[in-house]
Amino acid sequence: MGTQEIVQKLWGLCDVLRDDGITYHQYVTELTYILFLKMAKETGAEENIPEDYRWDNLRAKEGAELKKFYRKLLVDLSNEGQGKVKQIYANANTNIDEPKNLEKIIKSIDELDWYSAKEEGLGNLYEGLLEKNANEKKSGAGQYFTPRPLIDVMVELVDPKAGEKCNDPAAGTFGFMIAADRHVRKKTDDYFELSSKEADFQREEAFTGCELVQDTHRLSLMNAMLHDINGKIYLGDTLSNFGKQMKGYDVVLTNPPFGTKMKGERATRDDFTFPTSNKQLNFLQHIYRSLKKDGKARAGVVLPDNVLFETGDGQKIREDLLNKCNLHTILRLPTGIFYAKGVKTNVLFFTRGTTDKDNTEGVWIYDLRTNMPSFGKRNPLKKKHFEDFIAAYQAEDRSKVDDERWSYHSIEKIKKKDYNLDLGLIQDDDVTTYEDLPEPIDATEEAMDQLEEAVGLLDEVLTELQEIEGN
């Protein structure tokens, strides 16, 4: 039984819980509590779990006794667990009321082919569950999950390296950092090319993040742990003063939440030059300020269209970004790949300068939105859709790229447009332009004669119709 089959079987268990009124997202959280204990046993990592609450003791219980034991387990691990255990079970509670349902889930998990799961990677199994949850519209978890092909492309182009500090200030389920770790492992023979000290840095310090929502935070902790990543993942609000400590990074990769603060409130960060109620503009400020000022620190960030053209504070933040960083590339993404259908998004790629002025000379923009197919479950976004963009991005001389979707916009042009970056979209084939209209009729004397003749014929027909009606 392969990973995908196991994921499908685990996902199918959600049907068991429908009578308990449990949502898909609650189910994945509930499953995390139980899977953590099973995976700790399978990997020989039960030392941080009190002996009374290890997998074999949970599996041995039945009926009402199991329900009572499980509830106590959640409370005690939340209060008395050590390290990651305490974080994963923080404020844990169960929504499962029927003991038989809980019993069936535990027994089904115990009977899975764990040898195959370990061979293919427990992290892959868990990621598969998170992806299922994100793709299930009723779960509401899509906001936490960026499509895997997009993550992989962003990581490939930003190219995190061994020894660099990487961060996601809106971590979600930690997908960007796991992909970054995978990228560095691939380039260093799974860290075997590094010294033991360098390898320890990669596992313990290189990949970090921050997540605001507690249930999502525990999913990110579990995901990181199963991928052998022990970097700090804070539970907190990046846009509050808590986020001021998150700085000095070589790489930032993220997809911040969209929207505005309730009742138009501005961010509570007191170090933002341009405080605004727009979350994504505040995240953008945080991100470029969190990068090292060494001319090499870089970021890849998913942001909605309004960041490119919003006036007022939006204009000031874009100007600040273009001064402090080299915003060298914008990728206009297709619509409908995540979030609500129709939301228009982009990826901004930029590098922090060593100074705070005049770091952007011009911006290259790739339009992957116009005249693209509609993406969704039936036509999922794949890496092949990014191939031409990757080629343009990595070209030795970008000006020689022959692709109508690829365009350059100088800083002078951008300044004249009041730092509006809503640029680079090609002609939509579905929109009729002036050039598409037929040539206007040449109103010559001959044409006028023809028109008068036609009007005369029409008058004759109308007269005949009136005579017929009169009869």
Buried (B, 14 or more C-beta within 10 A) or exposed (E): BBBEEBBEBBBEBBEBBEEBEBBBBBBBBBBBBBBBBBBBBBEEEBEEBBEEBBBEBBBEBBEEEBBEBBBEBBEBBBEEBEEBBBBBBBEBEBEBEEBEBBBBBBEBBBEBBBEBBEEBBBBBBBBBBBBBBBBBEEBEBBBBBBBBBBBBBBBBBBBBBBEBBBBBBBBBBBBBBBBBBBBBBEBBEEBEEBEEEBBBBBBEEBBBBBBBBBBBBBBBBBBBBBBEBBBEBBBBBBBEEBBBEBBEBBBBBBBBBBEBBEEEEBBBBEEBEBBBBBBBBBBBBBBBBBBBBEEBBBBBBBBBBBBBBBEEBBBBBBBBBBBBBBBBBBBBBBBBBBBEEEBBBBBBBBBBBEEEEEBBEBBBBBBBBBEBEEBEEEEEBEEEBBEBBBEBBEBEEBEEBEBEBBBBBEBEEBEEBEBBBBBBEBEEEEEEEEEEEEEEEEEEEEEEEEEEEEEEEEEEEEEEEEEEEEE
